[in-house]
Amino acid sequence: MQIECTGRELLIFKKITKAAESLSMPCYLIGGFVRDKLLNRSTKDADIVCMGDGIELAHAAAELFNPKPAVAYFKNFGTAQIKLNFPSPLGESARSADEVFEIEFVGARKESYAQHSRKPTVEVGTLEDDANRRDFTINTLAISLNKNDFGELLDPFNGIRHLQEKIIKTPLEPVQTFSDDPLRMMRAIRFATQLDFTIEPNTFTAIKENAERIKIVSQERITDELNKIMLAAKPSVGWYLLRDSNLLQLIFPQLLELQGAEYIDGIGHKDNFTHTLQVLDNISAHTNDLWLRWAALLHDIAKPATKRFSKEEGWTFHGHEALGAKWIPRIFGKLKLPQNEKMKLVQKLVALHLRPISLTKENITDSAVRRLLFDAGEDIDALMMLCEADITSKNKMKVKRYLNNFEIVRKRLIQVEESDNIRNWQPPITGEIIMQTFGLQPGKQVGVIKDAIREAILDGEIPNEYKAAFDFMLQKGTLLGLKPVA
């Protein structure tokens, strides 16, 4: 296996070599950049380990670039970072699309850990010490940036062989590696998911044995790894590994409650954990949007709480969409996911995910279509994507029938939208107009009239235009005993 750097990358590393040589400081390119180059994956950052002061080397290297990049350094950790900006191929008008290449510098070190903390005690070390402290063998690969052996590949733990065998394995005893820094258990699962690798049996056993250690890791760091798993080509791989490693019951037990099928009188329901992960994979095949993927993962989260059995209906999960939507802010809060419009999008999609299915039945009125357009707004396409991903039957004919029905729904949505302009619609009569017309102060009567206008338009009683809505407002006001102000 050989490393193939771009001309720009080679120029960068030559400058770092020159800076290191001026300081008589051996240095090496190590870790993710080397791994990803060997796997032909794109790279946007590089780690440099040196036999000396990483901050000093970063400052010396920065002097050789034009324009000179700022050096961000963290004295307590002995690390420094520079960011190199490269013009977008689209030119000056697309500066926001400029490429950024991040380089982190650190002195070689060895680490020791206290039982209660992920923060190590750090000492100056050798390149061998630095390799020993790393998480996986595929991340111990290094390339010399020294003048006398520039480009030579160092492989102290058979990392190349493990890349070829597609194995995740720790360089030292896995129990010690994971006990020292339990976040590495999440990273093992994340790498296995991203790279489509297998976690070596002894390494996976150590994760299971050390699962409880994840409790000392901050939720923010755990969720960062979860988001990376969610953005993988097939995120279900990671969630199954989290379950099988005993980590899932510690970091998101609510999801695990979906697992299992139950039978009464020979009538069963599907395993909603397996179904959910299939929906997640289905939607991931069509979008890289992290929040649509979270919506897929959480769309049935309230099914265990709403599960009921009756002889008349069999298994039901009535209201699971409404209850699930109600839970989303709390789930996002627990996982330290953003409490903003991203959360509201997930909440909306969970709340509405059954609605398009009802529109596949015969004799659906334009009113029902209008209401879905109104409630979904600009997220209607995302909702339809989630609904189509929600079809997980192994019966190909059944899947085809559902997809055909959803195609009919899409056409109805387009037709009604073109005629009524309902998406992201606001009624033509505002609360201010109602108050001015009848001389009212803000209060219940204003809301009653405004709601009545909205319902009349959505039900098709009046067209979506100002004059019709104004006349309807006058009629409704008269029924409430109100008179227009002269």
Secondary structure, DSSP 8 states (H G I E B T S, - for coil): ------HHHHHHHHHHHHHHHHTT--EEEETHHHHHHHTT----EEEEEESS-HHHHHHHHHTTSSS---EEEETTTTEEEEEEEE--TT-GGGGGG-EEEEEEEEE-EEEE--TT-S--EEEE--HHHHHHTSS-GGG--EEE-SGGGTT-EE-TT-HHHHHHHTEE--SS-HHHHHHH-THHHHHHHHHHHHHT-EE-HHHHHHHHHHGGGGGGS-HHHHHHHHHHHHTSSSTHHHHHHHHHTT-HHHH-HHHHTT----EETTEE---HHHHHHHHHHHHHTT---HHHHHHHHHTTTTHHHH-EEETTTEEE-TTHHHHHHHHHHHHHHHHT---SHHHHHHHHHHHHTTHHHHTTSTT--HHHHHHHHHHHGGGHHHHHHHHHHT---S-HHHHHHHHHHHHHHHHHHHHHHHHH--TT---SS-HHHHHHHHT--SSHHHHHHHHHHHHHHHTTSS-SSHHHHHHHHHHHHHHTT-----
